[in-house]
Amino acid sequence: MKGKRYPKEYKDQLIKEALEIGNVVQVAKRNEINVKTLYRWISESNHKAWQNTKSDAKKMGVYVPSHQEFKQLEKENDKLKKILGEKDLE
């Protein structure tokens, strides 16, 4: 089963509204959008691929992190694993 497709302008409008109001759940319910979907759109909107996508595009292109971003994410992941391991030992 395929999900619905929404125009980029509509997604941008909901993202902007959710960030201005500060309540993603309220915006999602008002517009009959799954809350997880709106959270995903907000997360994706922070990536360059989203900002560079033409507004008439049917869907967002695949985001591939740069080598630096990937290394930074690996470091952060390792740090969080270490913190979690220390919490488990307590």
C-alpha positions in Angstrom: 0.0 0.0 0.0 1.5 3.3 -1.1 1.1 6.5 1.0 -0.1 9.8 -0.2 2.2 12.3 -1.9 2.1 15.9 -0.9 3.6 18.9 -2.8 6.7 20.4 -1.4 4.9 23.7 -0.8 2.4 22.0 1.4 5.1 20.3 3.4 7.0 23.5 3.8 3.8 25.3 5.0 3.2 22.6 7.6 6.8 22.6 8.8 6.8 26.4 9.1 3.5 26.3 11.0 4.7 23.6 13.4 7.9 25.4 14.1 6.2 28.7 14.7 3.5 27.2 17.0 5.9 24.8 18.7 3.4 22.0 18.7 3.9 19.4 15.9 1.1 17.1 17.2 -1.5 19.9 17.0 -0.5 20.9 13.4 -0.5 17.2 12.3 -3.9 16.5 13.7 -5.4 19.7 12.4 -4.2 18.8 8.9 -5.0 15.1 9.2 -1.3 14.1 8.8 0.4 11.3 10.7 2.5 12.9 13.5 5.5 10.7 12.6 5.3 11.9 9.0 5.4 15.6 10.0 8.3 14.9 12.3 10.1 13.2 9.4 9.4 16.1 7.1 10.9 18.5 9.8 14.0 16.3 10.1 14.4 16.1 6.3 14.0 19.8 5.9 17.2 20.4 7.8 19.3 18.7 5.1 20.7 20.5 2.1 18.9 18.0 -0.3 15.5 19.3 0.9 16.5 23.0 0.5 17.9 22.4 -3.0 14.9 20.4 -4.2 12.7 22.3 -6.7 9.3 23.0 -5.4 7.7 21.3 -8.4 9.5 18.0 -7.6 7.3 15.1 -6.9 9.4 13.7 -4.1 12.6 14.6 -2.3 15.8 13.1 -3.6 17.9 10.7 -1.6 20.1 12.5 1.0 23.7 11.2 1.1 25.8 12.7 3.8 29.3 14.0 2.9 32.4 12.2 4.2 32.8 14.9 7.0 29.1 14.6 8.1 29.4 10.8 8.1 32.5 10.9 10.3 30.9 13.4 12.6 27.8 11.1 13.0 30.1 8.1 13.7 31.9 10.0 16.4 28.6 11.2 17.9 27.2 7.6 17.7 30.3 6.2 19.5 30.0 8.9 22.2 26.4 8.1 22.8 27.1 4.3 22.9 29.8 5.0 25.6 27.4 7.1 27.6 24.7 4.4 27.4 27.2 1.8 28.4 28.2 3.8 31.5 24.5 4.3 32.4 23.9 0.5 32.2 26.8 -0.1 34.6 25.4 2.2 37.2 
